[in-house]
């Protein structure tokens, strides 16, 4: 049995399954390294200003209402000032009306037109071997309000306090602001102040008192921001126009709305959006702050990505590693079946470990020289090692060429899988099917039981002879 081809195939299959252990350890190392990279990216991004999203502007108008309440109080004698009492000695109460001015929810009014122009200049910051793209953005926002429409949101005897109106512009973080921020209305500069971080639904931002907004014309806000990872805006205008210009060559557009037009080349990109208010799921006028929900359902922006996420590719190569280790084991087994001395299980284990180390080798060199060059180096080193091992240790002779060709095909297919996630399943399943079909064809005449197998015999069980009585 131990010399049979069937037993050898089963043993090699079990050895291939055993390779899940080193591959899982390699995957854990890759994950730890990727987490360390993300931590470095987040630290650099946070120190520079972080990802930025501009939301607003919104006109906030306070509202009050005079409410009359029925009250009662102890009756007092006008001459003596003493509390009047009834015949039982209990205080006498009198009723009166009291009018109180109470605050009501403010009116939140989004702008009629909102034109946002953003121009970013990018640079790369490094911490150790990790590099992060950061940017400096010049932002110009032109907008205006239809303040008279705020009266449509009133009910009962509510009163609008026009002179206490203010404009809020929300930012992800005020730490990103650089230089002087300037807001002008009718050519006059308005005083800007930071929004308190304790304000509801506010991560940060700036605010300015406007006075009576009914007398206010077009407004213009100019900002300068530091940021990293991405920059976005919220479509809060009745008609919102966003224009983004950058020198970063690898943008990734995201959000609830994708650009209407974009142009990307090696010198940077240009993109523009136009969003009507009917495309967003919140009203133009509200009695509650909608900024927080607006940022999640009406955003549009761009991520400043770095291509070739080699950690993700290294992790995927470890996930597919068992397939390619199995194919290599199968190739060695098929080539070895015609030899005099079969490969020892320890030799199969060394072949599997070499292919597991390939993933670590690729990831470590990719951190230094990039994914393409690292993959070429690691795969060439692994193929050369296994080819030399097949020629010298396994004594494959001329069959070593077949092993080398198979390894080149395997690592070529793996590269295609890592480069295109869309076709990874197609390539992997096709390769596995072809390998299985080839094995079935090559072993079609194989004697799986071994040459020394005894033929199976069918026989009847003999009944024991009758016992002879003793004398």
PyMOL commands that set and color helices and strands:
alter all, ss='L'
color gray80, all
select helices_A, chain A and resi 5-18+20-48+147-153+162-164+174-176+213-215+277-279+291-297+310-319+321-336+345-369+371-392+397-419+421-442
alter helices_A, ss='H'
color red, helices_A
select strands_A, chain A and resi 52-74+93-110+113-127+130-144+158-160+166-170+182-185+188-190+193-194+205-209+219-228+230-234+239-246+251-255+261-265+268-276+285-286+299-304
alter strands_A, ss='S'
color yellow, strands_A
deselect
rebuild
show_as cartoon
